[in-house]
């Protein structure tokens, strides 16, 4: 009996003393996804993900990349985060059909390990002018300065990672784009792999430099853990999309316009205010042409003026034209990823213009409608003289007796038309039978 109890206690002691038996000691790799336009929230997301992987004790971070390009400042922030990362960062252009274009080229070059899936491409990193006024305002000298700066930047990064600085410069100066196999052959990337498991197998024991020290990547029997983008980050990234920011701007202006046209509605004003603030945040991360913003705001002024001034539709036409021009100019940049899609822009302009026109028509109709309450409803109405009006007398109107005056004598019993109401006195004229 004693021996049995001792054996049970000994087994319990072993279970408590060796908790690592049930734990997973395999190398951990966090996996994040960066797709779409590269903006400021994207840069913040990458930096936060690197820190989170370090805090979790991960062996490294795998960044799945699929981007048409984006903001130069955001791209440089991401590159700095990767270059100074405390753990290996693997940039993997994935899945098949994905691309690392424009800003994506430099992000891939900054990686400790650059990888691509079959059927992907990389390149076309020629810099474009963004900002107030767009590319038309950039002269040849400034264009050369920007190009030279970008070329030197990507060349220096490629040299740090031991990749082809020559091709990296061609991607900037000549917008060259190549396939995954070509990239591997030209030493633009390090690995071509069909999926994450094959990627991890291919980079096992690869030596990289992390924070100034040589280090081997341990992927033997490693596990990849996907880290989903947080709700906050997801919202910020969505708002920073040019199409979403533009739609929020229109919704915001439409809501506020409806509220000002119909005071007391409240809900349209609340929605409009929130949408407008979100739009301003989104545009603060994008290359906004402020001439376009001013044209859109001017269109709202013209729509409001149409209600106050009888222009027979001229102000409305001007408002529609101003709205359309402002929308086309809002993100004036040759970078496709930073422009509003025509599939979004054209329907949005049509719907917004129709909305403003309908609201204007309803407001104008309400103003021209005959009043049916108060003293104003009495004007143009008819009554009957109960006494001679010369120049004053009494009028019966809807069962009530009113003091009345007239510039011409009106006999008792005659039908009269009310011209004006001043207090309790009516100005009338005789209705000729």
PEJOGI-V110131 format. One record per pair of residues at least 12 apart in sequence whose C-alpha atoms are under 8 Angstrom apart, sorted by the first residue. I is the first residue (numbers start at 1). J is the second residue. D is the distance in whole Angstrom. If there is no record, write none. Layout:
BEGIN
i = (I & I)
j = (J & J)
d = (D & D)
END
This chain:
BEGIN
i = (26 & 26 & 26 & 26 & 27 & 27 & 27 & 27 & 27 & 27 & 27 & 27 & 28 & 28 & 28 & 28 & 28 & 28 & 28 & 28 & 29 & 29 & 29 & 29 & 29 & 29 & 29 & 29 & 29 & 29 & 30 & 30 & 30 & 30 & 30 & 30 & 30 & 30 & 30 & 31 & 31 & 31 & 31 & 31 & 31 & 31 & 31 & 32 & 32 & 32 & 32 & 32 & 32 & 32 & 32 & 32 & 33 & 33 & 33 & 34 & 34 & 34 & 34 & 34 & 35 & 35 & 35 & 35 & 36 & 36 & 36 & 36 & 36 & 37 & 37 & 37 & 37 & 37 & 37 & 37 & 37 & 38 & 38 & 38 & 38 & 38 & 38 & 38 & 39 & 39 & 39 & 39 & 39 & 39 & 39 & 39 & 40 & 40 & 40 & 40 & 41 & 41 & 41 & 41 & 42 & 42 & 43 & 43 & 43 & 43 & 45 & 45 & 46 & 46 & 47 & 47 & 50 & 50 & 50 & 54 & 54 & 59 & 59 & 59 & 59 & 60 & 60 & 60 & 60 & 60 & 61 & 61 & 61 & 61 & 62 & 62 & 62 & 62 & 63 & 63 & 63 & 63 & 64 & 64 & 64 & 64 & 65 & 65 & 65 & 65 & 65 & 65 & 65 & 65 & 66 & 66 & 66 & 66 & 66 & 66 & 66 & 67 & 67 & 67 & 67 & 67 & 68 & 68 & 68 & 68 & 68 & 68 & 68 & 68 & 69 & 69 & 69 & 69 & 69 & 69 & 69 & 70 & 70 & 70 & 70 & 70 & 71 & 71 & 71 & 71 & 72 & 75 & 75 & 75 & 75 & 78 & 79 & 79 & 79 & 79 & 82 & 82 & 82 & 83 & 83 & 83 & 84 & 84 & 85 & 85 & 86 & 86 & 87 & 87 & 88 & 88 & 88 & 88 & 88 & 88 & 89 & 89 & 89 & 90 & 90 & 90 & 90 & 90 & 91 & 91 & 91 & 91 & 91 & 91 & 91 & 92 & 92 & 92 & 92 & 92 & 93 & 93 & 93 & 93 & 94 & 94 & 94 & 95 & 95 & 95 & 96 & 96 & 96 & 96 & 97 & 97 & 97 & 98 & 98 & 98 & 99 & 99 & 99 & 100 & 100 & 100 & 101 & 101 & 101 & 101 & 101 & 101 & 102 & 102 & 102 & 102 & 102 & 103 & 104 & 104 & 105 & 105 & 105 & 105 & 106 & 106 & 106 & 109 & 109 & 109 & 109 & 109 & 109 & 109 & 110 & 110 & 110 & 111 & 112 & 112 & 112 & 112 & 113 & 113 & 113 & 113 & 114 & 114 & 114 & 114 & 115 & 115 & 115 & 115 & 115 & 115 & 116 & 116 & 116 & 116 & 116 & 117 & 117 & 117 & 117 & 117 & 118 & 118 & 118 & 118 & 118 & 119 & 119 & 120 & 120 & 121 & 121 & 121 & 121 & 122 & 122 & 122 & 122 & 122 & 123 & 123 & 123 & 123 & 123 & 124 & 124 & 124 & 124 & 124 & 124 & 125 & 125 & 125 & 125 & 125 & 126 & 126 & 126 & 126 & 126 & 126 & 127 & 127 & 127 & 127 & 128 & 128 & 128 & 129 & 129 & 129 & 130 & 130 & 130 & 130 & 131 & 131 & 131 & 131 & 131 & 132 & 132 & 132 & 132 & 132 & 133 & 133 & 133 & 133 & 134 & 134 & 134 & 134 & 135 & 135 & 135 & 147 & 147 & 150 & 151 & 151 & 151 & 151 & 152 & 154 & 154 & 155 & 155 & 163 & 163 & 163 & 164 & 164 & 164 & 167 & 167 & 168 & 180 & 191 & 196 & 200 & 200 & 200 & 201 & 201 & 203 & 203 & 204 & 204 & 204 & 204 & 204 & 205 & 205 & 205 & 206 & 236 & 239 & 239 & 239 & 239 & 240 & 240 & 240 & 240 & 240 & 241 & 241 & 242 & 242 & 242 & 242 & 242 & 242 & 242 & 243 & 243 & 243 & 243 & 243 & 244 & 245 & 245 & 245 & 245 & 245 & 246 & 246 & 247 & 248 & 248 & 248 & 248 & 249 & 249 & 249 & 249 & 250 & 251 & 251 & 251 & 252 & 252 & 252 & 252 & 252 & 252 & 252 & 253 & 253 & 253 & 254 & 254 & 254 & 254 & 255 & 255 & 255 & 255 & 255 & 255 & 256 & 256 & 256 & 256 & 257 & 257 & 258 & 261 & 286 & 286 & 287 & 287 & 287 & 287 & 288 & 288 & 288 & 289 & 289 & 289 & 289 & 290 & 291 & 291 & 291 & 292 & 292 & 292 & 292 & 292 & 292 & 292 & 293 & 293 & 293 & 294 & 295 & 295 & 295 & 295 & 296 & 296 & 296 & 296 & 296 & 296 & 298 & 298 & 298 & 299 & 299 & 299 & 299 & 299 & 299 & 300 & 301 & 302 & 302 & 302 & 302 & 303 & 303 & 303 & 303 & 303 & 303 & 304 & 306 & 307 & 307 & 307 & 316 & 320 & 323 & 323 & 324 & 327 & 327 & 328 & 375 & 376 & 378 & 378 & 379 & 379 & 379 & 379 & 380 & 380 & 380 & 381 & 381 & 382 & 382 & 382 & 382 & 382 & 383 & 383 & 383 & 383 & 383 & 383 & 383 & 383 & 384 & 384 & 384 & 384 & 384 & 384 & 385 & 385 & 385 & 385 & 385 & 385 & 385 & 386 & 386 & 387 & 387 & 387 & 388 & 388 & 388 & 388 & 389 & 389 & 389 & 389 & 389 & 389 & 389 & 390 & 390 & 390 & 390 & 390 & 390 & 391 & 391 & 391 & 391 & 391 & 392 & 392 & 392 & 393 & 402 & 402 & 402 & 403 & 403 & 403 & 404 & 404 & 404 & 404 & 405 & 405 & 405 & 405 & 406 & 406 & 406 & 407 & 408 & 410 & 410 & 414 & 414 & 415 & 415 & 416 & 416 & 416 & 416 & 417 & 417 & 417)
j = (220 & 221 & 222 & 223 & 58 & 59 & 218 & 219 & 220 & 221 & 222 & 223 & 57 & 58 & 59 & 60 & 222 & 223 & 224 & 225 & 53 & 58 & 59 & 60 & 61 & 62 & 222 & 223 & 224 & 225 & 53 & 58 & 60 & 61 & 62 & 224 & 225 & 226 & 227 & 61 & 62 & 63 & 64 & 224 & 225 & 226 & 227 & 49 & 61 & 62 & 63 & 64 & 226 & 227 & 228 & 229 & 63 & 64 & 65 & 63 & 64 & 65 & 66 & 67 & 64 & 65 & 66 & 67 & 66 & 67 & 68 & 69 & 337 & 67 & 68 & 69 & 70 & 71 & 241 & 337 & 338 & 67 & 69 & 70 & 71 & 74 & 75 & 103 & 70 & 71 & 74 & 75 & 237 & 240 & 285 & 286 & 71 & 73 & 74 & 285 & 233 & 236 & 237 & 240 & 74 & 237 & 74 & 75 & 77 & 78 & 229 & 233 & 78 & 81 & 78 & 81 & 81 & 85 & 87 & 86 & 87 & 87 & 88 & 217 & 218 & 87 & 88 & 89 & 90 & 217 & 87 & 88 & 89 & 90 & 89 & 90 & 91 & 92 & 89 & 90 & 91 & 92 & 91 & 92 & 93 & 94 & 91 & 92 & 93 & 94 & 98 & 99 & 100 & 104 & 93 & 94 & 95 & 98 & 99 & 100 & 104 & 98 & 99 & 100 & 101 & 104 & 99 & 100 & 101 & 102 & 103 & 104 & 336 & 337 & 100 & 101 & 102 & 103 & 104 & 335 & 337 & 102 & 103 & 335 & 337 & 338 & 103 & 286 & 287 & 338 & 103 & 103 & 104 & 106 & 107 & 107 & 106 & 107 & 110 & 111 & 110 & 111 & 112 & 110 & 111 & 112 & 210 & 211 & 210 & 211 & 210 & 211 & 210 & 211 & 111 & 112 & 113 & 208 & 210 & 217 & 111 & 112 & 113 & 111 & 112 & 113 & 114 & 115 & 107 & 108 & 111 & 112 & 113 & 114 & 115 & 108 & 114 & 115 & 116 & 117 & 115 & 116 & 117 & 120 & 116 & 117 & 120 & 117 & 120 & 195 & 117 & 118 & 119 & 120 & 119 & 120 & 121 & 119 & 120 & 121 & 120 & 121 & 122 & 121 & 122 & 123 & 121 & 122 & 123 & 124 & 125 & 177 & 123 & 124 & 125 & 126 & 127 & 125 & 122 & 125 & 122 & 123 & 124 & 125 & 125 & 154 & 157 & 154 & 157 & 158 & 161 & 163 & 188 & 189 & 157 & 158 & 161 & 161 & 161 & 208 & 209 & 210 & 189 & 190 & 191 & 208 & 188 & 189 & 190 & 191 & 189 & 190 & 191 & 192 & 193 & 199 & 180 & 189 & 191 & 192 & 193 & 180 & 192 & 193 & 194 & 195 & 180 & 181 & 192 & 193 & 194 & 179 & 180 & 179 & 180 & 177 & 178 & 179 & 180 & 177 & 178 & 179 & 180 & 183 & 171 & 175 & 176 & 177 & 178 & 171 & 172 & 174 & 175 & 176 & 177 & 171 & 172 & 173 & 175 & 176 & 147 & 171 & 172 & 173 & 174 & 175 & 146 & 147 & 150 & 172 & 333 & 334 & 335 & 143 & 333 & 334 & 287 & 288 & 332 & 333 & 287 & 288 & 289 & 332 & 333 & 287 & 288 & 289 & 290 & 291 & 289 & 290 & 291 & 332 & 289 & 331 & 332 & 333 & 332 & 333 & 334 & 172 & 173 & 172 & 168 & 169 & 172 & 173 & 169 & 168 & 169 & 168 & 169 & 187 & 188 & 189 & 186 & 187 & 188 & 186 & 188 & 188 & 192 & 203 & 224 & 219 & 220 & 222 & 219 & 220 & 217 & 219 & 216 & 217 & 218 & 219 & 220 & 217 & 218 & 219 & 218 & 282 & 278 & 279 & 281 & 282 & 281 & 282 & 283 & 285 & 286 & 282 & 338 & 282 & 283 & 286 & 331 & 338 & 339 & 340 & 339 & 340 & 341 & 344 & 345 & 279 & 278 & 279 & 280 & 282 & 283 & 279 & 340 & 348 & 275 & 276 & 278 & 279 & 275 & 276 & 279 & 280 & 352 & 272 & 275 & 276 & 271 & 272 & 273 & 274 & 275 & 276 & 279 & 272 & 276 & 300 & 272 & 352 & 355 & 356 & 268 & 269 & 270 & 271 & 272 & 273 & 268 & 269 & 272 & 273 & 300 & 304 & 359 & 363 & 331 & 338 & 331 & 332 & 333 & 338 & 330 & 331 & 332 & 329 & 330 & 331 & 332 & 330 & 326 & 329 & 330 & 325 & 326 & 327 & 328 & 329 & 330 & 331 & 326 & 327 & 330 & 326 & 322 & 323 & 325 & 326 & 322 & 323 & 324 & 325 & 326 & 327 & 319 & 322 & 323 & 318 & 319 & 320 & 321 & 322 & 323 & 319 & 319 & 315 & 316 & 318 & 319 & 315 & 316 & 319 & 356 & 357 & 360 & 360 & 360 & 360 & 363 & 364 & 357 & 353 & 349 & 353 & 349 & 345 & 349 & 345 & 421 & 421 & 418 & 421 & 418 & 419 & 420 & 421 & 417 & 418 & 419 & 417 & 418 & 397 & 415 & 416 & 417 & 418 & 395 & 396 & 397 & 398 & 415 & 416 & 417 & 418 & 396 & 397 & 413 & 414 & 415 & 416 & 410 & 411 & 412 & 413 & 414 & 415 & 416 & 412 & 413 & 411 & 412 & 413 & 409 & 410 & 411 & 412 & 404 & 405 & 406 & 409 & 410 & 411 & 412 & 405 & 406 & 407 & 408 & 409 & 410 & 405 & 406 & 407 & 408 & 409 & 404 & 405 & 406 & 405 & 424 & 425 & 426 & 424 & 425 & 426 & 425 & 426 & 427 & 428 & 425 & 426 & 427 & 428 & 427 & 428 & 429 & 429 & 429 & 429 & 430 & 430 & 431 & 430 & 431 & 428 & 429 & 430 & 431 & 429 & 430 & 431)
d = (8 & 6 & 5 & 7 & 7 & 6 & 7 & 6 & 7 & 7 & 5 & 6 & 8 & 5 & 5 & 7 & 6 & 5 & 6 & 7 & 8 & 6 & 6 & 5 & 5 & 7 & 7 & 6 & 5 & 6 & 6 & 7 & 7 & 5 & 6 & 6 & 5 & 6 & 6 & 6 & 5 & 6 & 7 & 6 & 6 & 4 & 6 & 8 & 8 & 6 & 5 & 6 & 6 & 6 & 7 & 8 & 6 & 5 & 6 & 7 & 6 & 5 & 6 & 7 & 8 & 6 & 5 & 5 & 7 & 5 & 7 & 8 & 8 & 6 & 6 & 6 & 5 & 8 & 7 & 6 & 7 & 7 & 6 & 4 & 6 & 6 & 7 & 7 & 6 & 6 & 5 & 8 & 7 & 7 & 6 & 7 & 8 & 8 & 5 & 6 & 7 & 6 & 6 & 8 & 7 & 7 & 6 & 7 & 6 & 5 & 8 & 7 & 7 & 8 & 7 & 6 & 8 & 7 & 8 & 7 & 7 & 7 & 7 & 7 & 7 & 5 & 5 & 6 & 8 & 8 & 7 & 6 & 5 & 6 & 6 & 5 & 6 & 7 & 7 & 6 & 5 & 6 & 6 & 5 & 6 & 6 & 7 & 6 & 5 & 6 & 8 & 7 & 7 & 8 & 6 & 7 & 8 & 5 & 5 & 6 & 8 & 7 & 6 & 5 & 6 & 6 & 7 & 7 & 5 & 6 & 8 & 7 & 8 & 6 & 7 & 5 & 5 & 5 & 6 & 8 & 6 & 7 & 6 & 8 & 6 & 6 & 7 & 7 & 8 & 8 & 7 & 6 & 8 & 7 & 7 & 7 & 7 & 5 & 6 & 8 & 6 & 6 & 8 & 6 & 7 & 8 & 8 & 6 & 7 & 7 & 6 & 6 & 6 & 8 & 8 & 6 & 8 & 7 & 6 & 7 & 6 & 5 & 7 & 6 & 6 & 5 & 6 & 7 & 8 & 6 & 6 & 8 & 6 & 5 & 6 & 8 & 6 & 5 & 5 & 7 & 6 & 5 & 6 & 7 & 6 & 5 & 7 & 6 & 7 & 8 & 6 & 6 & 5 & 5 & 5 & 5 & 8 & 8 & 5 & 7 & 5 & 5 & 6 & 6 & 5 & 7 & 8 & 6 & 5 & 6 & 6 & 8 & 6 & 5 & 4 & 7 & 8 & 6 & 8 & 8 & 6 & 6 & 8 & 6 & 8 & 6 & 8 & 7 & 6 & 6 & 7 & 8 & 8 & 8 & 6 & 7 & 7 & 8 & 7 & 6 & 7 & 8 & 8 & 6 & 8 & 8 & 8 & 5 & 5 & 7 & 6 & 6 & 5 & 6 & 7 & 8 & 6 & 7 & 7 & 5 & 6 & 7 & 6 & 5 & 5 & 7 & 6 & 7 & 7 & 7 & 6 & 7 & 7 & 6 & 6 & 7 & 6 & 4 & 6 & 5 & 6 & 6 & 7 & 8 & 5 & 6 & 5 & 4 & 6 & 5 & 7 & 8 & 4 & 5 & 5 & 5 & 5 & 8 & 6 & 8 & 7 & 7 & 4 & 6 & 7 & 5 & 7 & 6 & 7 & 7 & 7 & 7 & 6 & 8 & 7 & 8 & 5 & 8 & 7 & 6 & 5 & 6 & 6 & 8 & 8 & 7 & 6 & 5 & 6 & 8 & 5 & 8 & 7 & 7 & 7 & 8 & 5 & 5 & 7 & 6 & 7 & 7 & 7 & 7 & 8 & 5 & 6 & 7 & 8 & 6 & 7 & 6 & 6 & 5 & 6 & 7 & 7 & 5 & 5 & 8 & 7 & 8 & 7 & 8 & 8 & 6 & 8 & 7 & 7 & 7 & 7 & 7 & 8 & 6 & 5 & 5 & 6 & 5 & 5 & 7 & 8 & 8 & 7 & 7 & 8 & 5 & 8 & 4 & 7 & 6 & 7 & 7 & 8 & 8 & 8 & 7 & 8 & 6 & 6 & 6 & 8 & 5 & 7 & 7 & 8 & 8 & 7 & 5 & 8 & 5 & 6 & 7 & 8 & 7 & 5 & 6 & 7 & 5 & 7 & 5 & 5 & 8 & 7 & 6 & 6 & 7 & 7 & 4 & 6 & 7 & 5 & 4 & 8 & 6 & 7 & 8 & 7 & 8 & 8 & 7 & 5 & 5 & 8 & 6 & 4 & 7 & 7 & 5 & 5 & 7 & 8 & 8 & 7 & 7 & 8 & 7 & 6 & 8 & 8 & 7 & 6 & 5 & 7 & 7 & 5 & 6 & 6 & 7 & 7 & 7 & 7 & 7 & 4 & 6 & 7 & 5 & 4 & 8 & 6 & 8 & 6 & 7 & 5 & 6 & 7 & 5 & 6 & 5 & 8 & 8 & 5 & 7 & 7 & 7 & 8 & 7 & 4 & 7 & 8 & 5 & 5 & 7 & 8 & 6 & 7 & 7 & 5 & 7 & 6 & 6 & 7 & 8 & 7 & 8 & 7 & 6 & 7 & 6 & 7 & 6 & 7 & 8 & 6 & 7 & 8 & 8 & 6 & 8 & 7 & 8 & 5 & 6 & 6 & 7 & 6 & 5 & 6 & 6 & 6 & 7 & 7 & 6 & 4 & 6 & 6 & 6 & 5 & 7 & 6 & 5 & 6 & 7 & 5 & 7 & 6 & 6 & 5 & 6 & 8 & 7 & 5 & 5 & 5 & 6 & 7 & 5 & 6 & 7 & 4 & 7 & 7 & 6 & 5 & 4 & 7 & 6 & 7 & 6 & 5 & 7 & 7 & 7 & 7 & 8 & 7 & 5 & 7 & 5 & 5 & 6 & 7 & 6 & 6 & 4 & 6 & 6 & 7 & 6 & 7 & 7 & 5 & 6 & 5 & 5 & 6 & 7 & 7 & 6 & 5 & 6 & 6 & 5 & 6 & 8 & 7 & 8 & 6 & 7 & 8 & 6 & 6 & 6 & 5 & 4 & 5 & 5 & 6 & 6)
END
